[in-house]
């Protein structure tokens, strides 16, 4: 099963990534935004490709992008369906010369992800999927293969962590998981690739008890849900994207939907809230 807009969005994500690559490892100028996060010409180039391309796909679907987010809540609250976009997720990784940055596009309907596309420009890899659709990984040549989560760890539990963002609560959660479930293996990686590791069965859990924004997570959540995973708040409810004043997400836990240790993870997270 697929979505009629998905193939065109995959092409757009690849084009946006290509527009950012000339600035990579090129000593690009970094500007600090009002929230102290960095932005570069690469972010803006990818944003232009996506904003124009998505509008051309269906002018009736509005676009909410990290680089064009000053849209009043009163307007966003009327939307039934919209694109949620991070033109360059992992800008700090991009600036540092790392390959761990992505282009993220999700189609949202009534606050839920219909599908998401995550592209990694440096190697041409693309992840895409959605709940009820399945999930796939394709290379630069475009050949796609289905991917899926693993419900049982391959040996020790592999937990994905951010290279740059943590919190005392997150560190305490990892300590609690280790106490209850045994030794953990930590996999550090940037951007939405954390979700993609789970989606392709290379890791088991991605807890995030530290700040993220909606555009950081929506596309990769679609991929993970298509692969048999879920993204929950600490009360066990699915992470959603209904219009609200802030774009910040609550704390969340990404994991296989069939994980036997799901309830233990939720209990530990609630204790730290």
Helices and strands as residue ranges (DSSP letters): H 6-21, E 30-32, E 38-40, H 41-57, E 62-65, H 73-76, E 81-89, H 91-95, E 102-109, E 112-120, E 125-130, E 134-138, E 144-146, E 157-161, H 168-181, E 184-188, H 193-199, E 205-208, H 214-226, E 229-233, E 252-256, H 262-272
